[in-house]
Structure formats: structure tokens, C-alpha cells
């Protein structure tokens, strides 16, 4: 994780979305135009073809990664649950049969033996001396003998071992790459906002994220893999578009063009990758595009919408192709994609709810927003404690993962034991759909007779999260009571501990998402709400079925946590596949957002602010609306300027002494007016390539002094340029790993040489007058995605510079304490 200090001037750099319009850049563009003259197949068309081709590759790769992660986590989960189920079944059968044998087959215990006979294939079999049928005992022992160790026939010890082992494996990958922890959505959101977070889109991060979340989900922790899939798509898109990786030291030949190796192209590819991530997680391509638009990208365009749509479409098509290969790509099985199951209408041509129930859905939305606000507040306090006591040490983070895994394991095993009641499986299922029959087969007989009874609480804890969600959405209620479904007490016993554990777990050192845990907790809450309504109505059919309320509850809790509306509505609609829920979902999510915003922000925004990342919101901070603030108050006056022709020693010492990313170039011949700007990366590249001239090339023994005693060497040289030019594509070829000042080795005599910055200076920088309002300054900076903004006076002289850190709310609060002409009292002007 990128944990920053409390100093508002963070060390994070901003992306540079605008090219430096220098002489070498203009020469490069002119060369491109000249080569395209009279050509039908131009460089622009070739670039567009490559862009669409790379977007296609991103969609395919992200789908393959998602399928691989999904299959691997399910296989690991099956290994764990199969072993635990076999041990539970063995203990249950042994206990009931021994109890029946000890009672001599009389009384109520005779019923237990009779129940046990349900397993026998050919009537009642003979019991051995322990009261267990010989064939069944042999079968169970042979099943248990398949495992390498049976933990002294203790289901809890087996469950404990698998849970903690998988959790520690997930933590190991975060130990290797710390930024792989969490969901990754806040980091992707910051990246698309223009913040250059280190190592966020590296291949090493992708490997640790995907493999780590596979173990996280298999560890039974209340986490999902949907958030990490968004991060995965972003990394895949960034890596494919750049065509190089530091992890393997690979620089692929197909991408050795500088067209896509810049911040603007990388940003657009990452936005497409985020859309593909959502599409691969939920099978929701349109929802993925809207998610990237609503939650991710700070800068959007119509062309980017089409590319994101295309990328998500390719991802979904690849998922269809992979998951339907067993049918020789015949009729596609939609059920093989992630879905909430098939929502069918109860009545012919009518909806599952009444119009007046929309008010109840709004109420669920308000309650979900309140639950989400409590979830966010609790996680915020816990995260602050972690940052102070845990996160500074990798070993402590691993220990915390172990402690949380033990806690989750204990609660998951203790709650079904605490419930301690077995419910009979439904027997009359002639008119039930195949989906409902399949859900009955997924119910867990925790300490109950398999095939005849199940434990309601264990059926929610001891299975995959998406299976539990479908149970809550679709498990049928029969009769005048809810005895054949999840009872209200069982739902309560699941909902409170589960959402509490989810709040505890989010933020520990494992890759984890919050979509599925929020949906599962919300589904339990919504079904519980439906049960209460049915109890009031005595189940006479006035209200909608509990599955409908479970869907609304899932949307409400997730909306209350993440505060998403448009994209979440479409994602849930695409997952349910039923358009009758459009209006209820919209109203529920809006109510959840409004209610939650009364108390705090969304969880992703909370984590961004806790890490002190300089994130620029779409709107101007509210403090700027209440006070009159101008650019001259918020700007930084600690600006270091250069002249158009400068000594190497001055440039080298300046880069060594300060960490500024850009330096204004002032023309001393015209009283210090702004000539242009020079980026740190460009200066380091010129020094490393020794693009400077000898001392005698400039003065030749003659000096021309200005009125202040300085020497204007640019005027002395005139149109003459020092040393051969370094081409623009040569400077940009090493993006994003430009040389640093530590990479520069000066030879004896180099310090007296001259560096001619005129061909490389950005002579068209964005500027703003010092008297401009903060509203105009903020809109200009954020809308254009600037890295810095030069502040000038009426004479076009540089008086300060504004970076994104200067536009944060806390920085604006500090500026209120300064007067309108504060820069006049701080030494007046800038150092050169």
C-alpha cells in the first residue's frame, strides 16, 4: 500500500497528459505529417489499428485470467469443503449409529437408527458391534483414507488447517508485493485521476494480486475476487499498451513505438482494462463500462466509451467461448457465467412485487445506506489503528492475517454449532425448477443426517459465497411458516457476525474485494426484512417473495458501502437478467446513497483520504465556495527557475538539491518573463546524453551584461544551437523510467559547459493569472489533467506554481489564513 505521511506535500508525482510543445516535438510532428503526405495508409490509421488490436488483446487476456482465478479458487474450496464434509458425515453417522446401538433400538433412539437406514442401498443392513453397518463403515473409512491426514477425525481441526494455510498463502503474496493488498479499486481510481502511484500497474503486482486473491477466497474469508479483477484488468491493459516489463526485463518488439508510451494513452488503456475487469467478474459488459465511467476515470471521451465497450464485449465473448467449449460452442449456457441465478416471475406477465412496495424498497435502501455507513465508519477507525500499529511492519501484517483467519474460522464453525438445529429437506419438489432442486442439493448437513436434514446457518457459512447468495435469492418458501427455508433467527445469526467480520477483514494484508461480501450480507438482511413482513401478514401473499427483498437488500448494502448508483444498477440487472427490477433497484440504490452520504463517504474514498493521496474530486471543494480565494494565495512560491541557456553545474546542482518535477524557464533579457518550462525527466536525459556545448562555444571571450549584471547567453547565441539535437522520440523512448539525477555522471570539465534548453523547452505551458479565482483555477487544472500550473502576474512574470497538492481542501484551508497578496510579503518573486 502507498502509505503517505501527514505532510500535505506528498512525494507522489502527477501524470503528464499534455505533451511538451517544444521545438523537437514540433519537428517530430512535422516529420510525421511529411511522411503521410499523399498516403492513404497514414501513421494515424496505423496507430488506430494498433490501438484497437491491443484493446482486443486486453479483453481476451483479462477473461483468461478471470476464468483461471475462478476455477483455481473453486478447486481449492472443494478440496477444503470435501474433507470437512466427509469428517462431519463420518462423525455424524458414527454418533447416531452408536447411540442407536447403545439404546437397543428402542424409543427415540430407534428413530435415529431408522433415520440412518436412509443411507443404505438395500434395506436395513446388519450392524457391527459398534452399531454401524459394515458396508457403510468400510465406505466411510475408505473415503477418509484418501486424505493424507484426517486431523484425528476432527472437522474443526481440518477446517482450521485449510483456512489458515490458504490465508497465510494469500498474505505471502502481499508480503512480496505490498500494493497487491486490498481490492485495488481505490488505487486504480487514483491512477485514473492522474496520480502516479508506484508499482500499481506492474506485472509483479498482477501476479501477486491474482494468485493471492485465489487463496483469499479459498480461505473462506469474507472477501470477493471482483474488486481485484478490476485491478487485474487495469494492470493487463497498462502492460499490453506499454509492451515492456521491468519484472522480466522484456521489451516486446510489437510495441516498440512511442505512440502509446505516454501517460495519456496508458490512462485510456487502464480505463478500458477496468471495464473488462468488471465484465469478467460479473458477466456485465455494459455495467463495466459504466463502472469505469462513474467510479474510475476522471477524464472521459466518446472515443474512450467505444473502446471500453469493445474491450468489455471481447472479455464477455472470450468467457462464453471458454466456458462453453465442452458443448463444441453450440448453444451457450448462460448459467456458466457469474449470475445471481434465474429470477422468474411468479405470475404470468406480472411482476413479483406490487407498485406500493416501492416505498418498502426505498426503506430497505435507507436501512442499507445506514448499514453501509456503519460499516464504513467501523472500517475507517480500524484502518487508522492499523496504520499506526500494524502496517509499518510486514511481519505484523502477516500475524494480523493469521489472527483474523483464526477468528473467522472459529466464528464460521461456532455459529452452526450454536444453532444446533436440523431442518428437514423439502420432499415434495415435483413443481420445483431445476435451479431450486440444485440449491437444495447444496444445503450443508452440518451435524445432521445427510440427504435428509440440513443446518440452516452452516448452509450459509460452509459454501462458496455465490452459492449462498443464490440460496438467499431463490430458495423457496413453502407452507404457512418459513420452516422449510432459512428462518429469521438463522438469518440474523449469519448477518450480524458476517458483516462484522467483513469490516474487520477489509484492509488486512491479503488481496480482497468487497462486492460479494456486501451482496451476501445484504441478501441476508433483505430476506430477513421480507420474513418480518410475511410474519406481519401471516404469509397470506400480500408482500413480494423473500427473494425479491433479498435482492433489494443486497443492492442496498453494497450501495451504502460503495455509493455507486448507475453502474451498480446495470451490473445487478445484467447479473439477474430480469428487467422487472429496474425501477426497484434504481430507487433502492438512490436511497442508499443519499442516506449513507449523510454520515460519511464511500469506503473507497475513505481509504484514499486515509492514505493522504492527493485525489482531486470532480467538484471544487466546498471551502472554496464559502471564501474568496485567488490563485496567488494557494500557489507555492518556492519556485526554482532556469535561463534558456544555463551552465551544466547550475542545472546539475539544482536537480540534486530539490525534488521539483518541473522548472520554469525565464527570459532574463525581458525582465524575467516566462519563456517556457522544462521537466525534470527531460533535464536528466539531456545531462545523461551530454547534450551540452563547450564554454568557448558561447562566450568566445566576450560578455554582454544586462542592466542587473547578468549575462544573457541566449541573446548572445541568437538562432545558433549548441551541440547536436536530441530527438523527441529519443527522449520519450525510455518512458516511464526516465533517468534520474543519480544516473548522471559528469566528467571533469563538464560543469563549465553550457546546456541550451531552447529546443527542448515547452514554450506553450498552461498559465493562470495570480488574481484568478480558485474555482477557475481548479476547473482548469482538473479538466485538462495538468501536472502543474504556472502562476504569472500582469507582466507575464512567474510568481508561483500550483500543483495538485495545493488544490486539496486542507491546503485551501491553510491559504485562507494568508492574504490576497501573500506572495508579495514572502520575498517577492522567485529564485532563478
Secondary structure, DSSP 4 states (H G I P E B T S, - for coil): -----S-SS-SPEEP--S----HHHHHHHHHHHHHHTT-SS-HHHHHHHHHHHHHHHHHHHHHHHHHHHHHHHHHHHHHHHHHHHHHHHHHHHHHHHHHHHHTTT-HHHHHHHHHHGGG-SSSPPPB-TTS-BHHHHHHHHHHHTTSS--GGG-HHHHHHHHHHHHHHHHHHHHHH-GGGSB-SHHHHHHHHHTEE-TTTT-HHHHHHHHHHHHHHHHTT-S-BSHHHHHHHHHHHHHHHHHTEETTTTEE-GGG--TTS-SHHHHHHHHHHHHHHHHHHHHS-HHHHHHHIIIII-SS--HHHHHHHHHHHHHHHHHHHHHHTGGGTT-S--GGGSS-------SSTTS-SS-GGGHHHHHHHHHHHHHHHHHHHHHHHHHHHHHHHHTTT-HHHHHHHHHHHHHHHHHHHHHHHHHH---EEPP---TT--HHHHHHHHT---TTS-TTTEE-TTHHHHSS-HHHHHHHHHHPPP-SSSSTTS--HHHHHHHHHHHHHHHHHHTTSSSB-BSHHHHHHHHHHHHHHHHHHHHHHHTTSS-SPPHHHHHHHHHHHHHHHHH---HHHHHHHHHHHT-GGGHHHHHHHHHHHHHHHHHH---HHHHHHHHTT--PPPSSPPHHHHHS--BHHHHSB---B-EESEEEHHHHHHHHHH---SEEEEEEGGGTSEEEEEEEHHHHHHHHHTT--B-GGGT-TT---B-TTS-B-HHHHHTT---SPPPPHHHHHTTTTSPPPGGG--PPTTGGGSEEE-TTTSBTT--EEETTSBHHHHHHHHHHHT-S-EEEE-TTSBEEEEE-GGGGSHHHHHHHHTS-TTGGGGGTSS-B-
